Amino acid sequence: MRVPLLRLNARVLIVPLHADVSDDDVIGFQRDLTERVASSEVRGVVIDVSALDVVDSYMARVLNDTARMLRLLGSSVVLCGVQPAVALTLVEMGRNLVDLVTAFNLERALVKLDEQMRLADPVAADPGDADEPPVA
Amino acid sequence: MSRQSLELAGSSDLLQARLSARTLAQRAGLGVMDQTRFATAVSELCRNALTYAGEGWCHLTDLSDREQVVLQAEVEDRGPGIADLTLAMTDGFSTSGSLGAGLPGARRLVDDFRINSTTGGTVVLVRIIRRRHAA
């Protein structure tokens, strides 16, 4: 099953990983996502892992690598929805297995992503929004 | 005692092994933290079998008695074996470009970890052991 890339708006994608995501799906997701970011105006991605009840070292590596690729393409990335038991196993398994900006849930992730996108590209952060004061 | 054996030939078998491990832990009465530890350890070991040997077997056994819950996973393959076990158990060591966190990580998740590797294959046995609370 393909991982869906949900378009929130022209600049932000939300990517929910499904519970039974296979290794092949995961590699497909990495490819689809990087291609999409490289060929569009997307400058922010939230990866939602709330459906995953197991994140092993392979999955951790895919998430890290994907975030790194997206950052190289000039996009900000926030991971959200790490289940408590998953956080526990990742920490027990070793240091720095997941090296990503994270947020508690999707709502907070979008706030954090917005902050990151402003920092990354202050001029383009709010195109055409007259209410916002100009960034110095 | 219940025992089930799963053949590992592709990534869908990995998902099945993980699910079976979690279900076994759930049925044995372990909490979600231990279910996740067990399922994650099984995932790491089965993935190793698939990566390095292409196929393998995963045997899940409930060895619990009145005193304690004992869950065992035994993952075996007929791959080339691990040349240097000490190195393979070191954080960050990998011959496949991975994080090198699989084996050392799995060991930290379980209470008993045994590995036996020869040129004819590798067998890893892990156990989660929890004392039952007096009712």
Interface residues (C-beta under 8 A of the other chain):
Chain A: D20 S22 D23 D24 D53 V54 V55 D56 S57 Y58 A60 R61 Q83 P84 A85 V86 L88 T89 E92 M93 G94 R95 L97
Chain B: S11 S12 L14 L15 R18 R22 V32 M33 Q35 T36 R37 A39 T40 S43 E44 R47 D91 S98 L99 A101 G102 P104 G105 A106 R108 L109
